[in-house]
Amino acid sequence: MSGEDDDATNAAADGGTDHPADSPIAEHARPAGGDAPETGLAGPTPEERPHPSGRRDEHGVRKEPDDGGEATRRATVSALVEDEPGVLARAAGLFRRRQFNIESLTVGPTTVEGHSRITLVVEETEAGIDQAKKQLAKLTPVIAVGELSDDAVAAELVLLKVRGHEPDKVHAITSMYDGETLDAGPRTITVQITGDENLIDDAIDAFDQFGIIEIARTGQTALERGDSPTTPGEEPGHSAGSTDDDEFTNYDD
C-alpha cells in the first residue's frame, strides 16, 4: 500500500496527473508558472472567459449582435415570376424563415401573359440585400430578379374611412392630396390616396384629425424610368390596344 500512496503523492505533485513530468499532456495541464491548478485544467476562470452575446433565432442559432457598425439601406427589388398559385406565399415564407427586414411585398400581373411581378422593399445591410436577391432567385417559379435604381417610379395606395361629421373639411384634405372620395354617408367618408410613401404618411396624419375608423394600405410597387427594363432581361408584351409598330418590341431596339 505504501508504494501506491507514494505514486499518488507524486502524481499530485505533478499537477494531478500520473503522466511523466516531461509528457506533453502533463506540460499542457501545468500552468506557465509551473504550479499546478487547484482544480480543473489551466486557463481563465469562468468570470474571465468571453461570453457570447446576441439573440437566437427561431432555430436556436445565435444571431450576431447589432453593434451598429454596418449601415443599412432601403432597396426595391423586382422579380419576374411564373404566374402560379401560391407564389407570393412561397416568397413571403422564404423571407420570414430568413428573417429579412421586409418593408412591403406586393405581386401583380405584367404585360406578358402567364408572368407576374413581385415588388419587394427591404431594409438591410448590403450583404443582406444581396442575400435577399439570391434567395429570391432560387425559388422555382422565379424567372429574373433585379434591384431598381434610386430614381425609379414608386407608388402605393391607401384607403381611409373617417368620421363624416365634417364633410367639407374631409373633401378639402382629399383634394389637397389629389385623392378621390369613394363613399360618403352621414356617419363615414371613405377616400383613396395614391402616391409615394412620404405622401401617404402625410395624408394619414392629415386625416387623423377627423378620426380614422378603418385603414387599408397596399405595399409599394415600382417601375424603372424611361426605357430601362425594370427586371434584367424583361421584354414587354403587346397589350390589346398596342400598335403593330415593332419599335417597342424589346428594350434593345
C-alpha positions in Angstrom: 0.0 0.0 0.0 2.9 2.4 0.7 4.0 2.2 -2.9 0.6 3.1 -4.2 0.5 6.1 -1.7 3.9 7.3 -2.9 2.6 7.1 -6.5 -0.5 9.1 -5.6 1.6 11.7 -3.8 4.0 12.1 -6.8 1.0 12.4 -9.2 -0.5 15.2 -7.1 2.9 17.0 -7.0 3.0 16.8 -10.8 -0.3 18.7 -11.2 -2.9 16.0 -10.5 -1.7 13.7 -13.4 0.1 10.4 -13.4 1.9 11.2 -16.7 5.7 11.7 -16.6 6.8 15.3 -15.9 8.1 15.8 -19.4 4.9 14.4 -21.0 3.2 16.8 -23.4 -0.1 16.1 -21.6 1.4 17.0 -18.3 3.0 20.1 -19.8 -0.4 21.2 -21.1 -2.1 20.6 -17.7 0.6 22.6 -15.9 0.3 26.4 -15.9 3.1 28.5 -17.3 4.4 29.3 -13.8 4.9 25.7 -13.0 2.4 25.4 -10.2 -0.5 23.0 -10.7 -4.0 24.5 -10.6 -6.0 23.8 -7.6 -8.9 22.2 -9.6 -9.5 21.5 -13.3 -7.4 22.5 -16.2 -5.3 25.5 -16.6 -6.8 28.6 -18.2 -9.0 31.6 -17.4 -11.6 31.4 -14.7 -15.3 31.4 -15.8 -15.6 35.1 -14.9 -12.6 35.8 -17.2 -13.9 33.9 -20.2 -15.7 35.7 -23.0 -19.5 35.3 -23.0 -21.4 35.1 -26.3 -23.9 37.9 -26.9 -26.8 38.4 -29.3 -30.3 36.8 -29.7 -31.1 33.4 -31.0 -33.3 32.9 -34.0 -36.3 30.5 -34.1 -33.9 27.6 -34.9 -31.8 28.3 -31.8 -28.9 29.7 -33.9 -27.3 32.7 -32.2 -27.5 35.9 -34.3 -24.7 38.4 -34.4 -25.4 41.3 -32.1 -26.3 44.6 -33.7 -23.3 46.7 -32.8 -24.4 49.5 -35.2 -21.2 49.1 -37.2 -22.7 48.2 -40.5 -25.2 50.6 -42.0 -28.5 49.5 -43.6 -30.3 51.0 -46.6 -33.6 50.5 -48.3 -33.7 48.6 -51.6 -36.5 47.9 -54.0 -36.3 44.5 -55.7 -38.3 43.4 -58.7 -38.8 39.8 -59.7 -40.5 38.3 -62.7 -42.2 35.0 -61.8 -44.4 32.4 -63.5 -48.0 33.1 -62.6 -48.5 30.1 -60.4 -50.8 29.7 -57.4 -49.1 30.3 -54.0 -46.0 32.1 -55.5 -46.4 35.1 -53.2 -46.9 32.8 -50.1 -43.7 31.0 -51.0 -41.8 34.2 -51.3 -43.2 35.5 -48.0 -42.4 32.2 -46.3 -38.8 32.4 -47.6 -38.2 35.9 -46.2 -39.9 35.0 -42.9 -37.6 32.0 -42.4 -34.5 34.0 -43.3 -35.7 36.9 -41.0 -35.2 39.6 -43.6 -36.5 43.0 -42.6 -39.3 43.4 -45.2 -41.0 46.8 -45.5 -43.5 45.6 -48.2 -44.2 42.8 -50.6 -46.6 43.0 -53.5 -47.5 41.0 -56.6 -49.4 41.8 -59.8 -49.6 40.9 -63.5 -47.3 42.1 -66.2 -47.9 42.7 -69.9 -46.7 39.1 -70.6 -49.4 36.5 -70.2 -48.5 34.0 -67.6 -46.0 36.2 -65.8 -46.4 38.2 -62.6 -44.2 40.8 -60.9 -43.2 40.7 -57.3 -42.0 44.0 -55.8 -40.1 43.7 -52.6 -38.9 46.6 -50.4 -36.2 45.6 -47.8 -34.2 47.5 -45.2 -31.0 45.6 -44.8 -27.2 45.8 -45.0 -25.5 45.4 -48.3 -24.9 41.8 -47.6 -28.5 41.3 -46.5 -29.8 42.9 -49.7 -27.6 40.7 -51.8 -28.7 37.6 -49.9 -32.3 38.5 -50.3 -31.9 38.8 -54.1 -30.1 35.5 -54.3 -32.6 33.6 -52.1 -35.5 35.0 -54.2 -33.8 33.9 -57.4 -33.6 30.3 -56.1 -37.4 30.0 -56.0 -38.7 27.7 -58.7 -41.2 30.0 -60.4 -38.8 33.0 -60.4 -37.6 34.0 -63.9 -35.4 37.0 -63.1 -34.5 39.3 -60.2 -33.1 42.8 -60.2 -32.7 45.8 -57.9 -34.3 49.1 -59.0 -32.3 52.4 -59.2 -32.9 55.1 -56.6 -34.8 57.3 -59.1 -37.3 54.5 -60.1 -41.0 55.5 -60.1 -42.7 54.1 -57.0 -46.2 54.5 -55.5 -48.6 52.9 -53.2 -52.3 53.3 -52.3 -54.3 53.8 -49.1 -58.0 53.7 -48.4 -59.2 55.7 -45.4 -62.6 55.6 -43.7 -63.0 58.6 -41.4 -65.9 60.0 -39.4 -68.1 62.2 -41.6 -69.2 65.0 -39.2 -67.0 67.5 -41.1 -67.5 66.5 -44.7 -66.4 69.8 -46.2 -63.0 69.6 -44.4 -62.6 65.9 -45.4 -63.2 66.7 -49.0 -60.8 69.6 -48.9 -58.0 67.4 -47.5 -58.8 64.8 -50.1 -58.4 67.3 -52.9 -55.2 68.7 -51.4 -53.6 65.2 -51.8 -55.2 64.7 -55.3 -57.3 61.9 -53.8 -60.8 60.6 -54.6 -63.9 60.2 -52.5 -65.1 56.6 -52.9 -68.1 56.7 -50.4 -69.8 59.4 -48.4 -72.5 58.9 -45.9 -74.0 60.7 -42.9 -71.6 59.0 -40.5 -68.5 58.0 -42.5 -66.5 59.0 -45.6 -64.1 56.7 -47.4 -61.3 58.3 -49.5 -58.5 57.0 -51.7 -55.0 58.5 -51.8 -52.2 57.4 -54.2 -48.6 58.5 -54.1 -45.1 57.7 -52.7 -44.5 56.6 -49.2 -43.9 60.1 -47.8 -47.1 61.5 -49.3 -49.2 58.6 -48.0 -47.7 59.1 -44.5 -48.5 62.8 -44.6 -52.1 62.1 -45.8 -52.7 59.7 -42.9 -51.5 62.3 -40.4 -53.8 64.9 -42.0 -56.9 62.7 -41.9 -56.2 61.7 -38.3 -57.9 64.9 -37.1 -61.3 63.6 -38.2 -60.9 60.2 -36.5 -59.8 57.3 -38.7 -62.2 54.4 -38.3 -60.5 51.9 -40.8 -57.4 51.9 -43.0 -56.2 49.7 -45.8 -52.8 50.3 -47.3 -51.0 48.5 -50.1 -47.3 47.9 -50.3 -45.1 49.7 -52.7 -44.9 48.9 -56.4 -42.3 50.4 -58.7 -41.0 50.6 -62.3 -37.8 51.9 -63.7 -37.9 55.3 -65.5 -37.7 55.7 -69.3 -37.0 52.7 -71.5 -34.8 50.8 -69.0 -36.2 47.4 -68.1 -37.4 47.1 -64.5 -36.1 43.5 -64.3 -33.0 42.3 -66.2 -33.9 40.6 -69.5 -37.5 41.7 -69.3 -39.3 42.2 -72.6 -42.7 43.9 -72.8 -45.6 42.1 -74.2 -48.2 43.6 -76.5 -51.5 44.7 -75.0 -54.8 44.6 -76.8 -54.5 48.2 -77.8 -50.8 48.3 -78.8 -49.6 49.3 -82.2 -48.2 46.9 -84.8 -45.0 49.0 -84.9 -42.0 46.9 -83.7 -40.3 49.9 -82.2 -41.1 48.8 -78.6 -40.9 45.0 -79.1 -37.9 45.0 -76.8 -35.7 47.4 -75.0 -32.6 46.8 -77.1 -34.0 48.2 -80.4 
